[in-house]
Structures are given as C-alpha cells and as structure tokens.
Amino acid sequence: MPRHWDIHRLPRIAVNCVFHIHREIGRGLLESAYETVICKVLWQEGSMVERQRGAPLTHREAPK
C-alpha cells in the first residue's frame, strides 16, 4: 500500500513533521507559512499532500 494511503502512519508522520518544523522555524509566522513548509516536507517524505482548497460556504442564506 502506498505511504499516502497508510491512515495509521500519516497522523504520526504529520505531527512529527510539525513538531520539528516548529522547533526549527519558531513561532509567530502566519499559518500559510507553516503550511507551505509542512506540505513540502511531507511531499519529500513520500506523502501525497494537497494544500487547502476553497469551498463554497453560505451562512443564513447569504453566500460568502
């Protein structure tokens, strides 16, 4: 089974990745900066990742 489908290993890989990135980069950056680095590292580790995607959302009948 490809690594990107291994649902038991992926959370551990992701948390480990985030922990190390936070230790190296530090705190205080925008979420998008961390997301960029995390996605790149996970991709290099062989995981199939995708950046956040927009989704249509409505609230009280008004499109946002």
C-alpha positions as CSV (number, residue, x, y, z in Angstrom):
1,M,0.0,0.0,0.0
2,P,1.4,3.5,-0.9
3,R,2.5,5.6,2.1
4,H,0.0,8.3,1.4
5,W,-2.8,5.8,2.0
6,D,-1.5,4.5,5.3
7,I,-4.0,6.1,7.6
8,H,-2.3,4.7,10.7
9,R,1.1,6.2,9.9
10,L,0.1,9.5,8.4
11,P,-1.0,11.3,11.7
12,R,2.3,10.3,13.3
13,I,4.3,11.5,10.3
14,A,2.4,14.8,10.2
15,V,2.7,15.5,14.0
16,N,6.4,14.7,13.9
17,C,6.8,16.9,10.9
18,V,5.0,19.8,12.5
19,F,7.0,19.4,15.8
20,H,10.3,19.6,14.0
21,I,9.4,22.5,11.8
22,H,8.1,24.5,14.8
23,R,11.4,23.8,16.6
24,E,13.4,24.9,13.6
25,I,11.4,27.9,12.4
26,G,9.9,29.0,15.7
27,R,6.6,30.7,16.4
28,G,4.9,33.8,15.2
29,L,4.6,33.1,11.5
30,L,1.3,33.1,9.6
31,E,-0.4,29.8,9.2
32,S,0.2,29.8,5.5
33,A,4.0,29.9,6.0
34,Y,3.9,26.8,8.2
35,E,1.5,25.2,5.7
36,T,3.9,25.7,2.9
37,V,6.8,24.2,4.7
38,I,4.8,21.3,6.1
39,C,3.5,20.4,2.7
40,K,6.9,20.5,1.2
41,V,8.4,18.3,3.9
42,L,5.6,15.8,3.7
43,W,5.8,15.6,-0.1
44,Q,9.6,15.0,0.2
45,E,8.8,12.2,2.7
46,G,6.7,10.5,0.1
47,S,3.2,11.5,1.3
48,M,0.6,12.7,-1.1
49,V,-0.4,16.1,0.1
50,E,-2.6,18.9,-1.1
51,R,-2.8,22.5,0.0
52,Q,-6.0,23.9,1.4
53,R,-8.8,24.3,-1.2
54,G,-11.6,26.8,-1.1
55,A,-15.1,25.5,-0.6
56,P,-18.4,27.4,-1.2
57,L,-20.0,28.4,2.1
58,T,-23.2,30.0,2.9
59,H,-24.5,31.4,6.2
60,R,-28.1,32.3,6.8
61,E,-28.9,32.0,3.1
62,A,-26.2,34.6,2.1
63,P,-23.3,33.4,0.0
64,K,-19.9,34.3,1.5
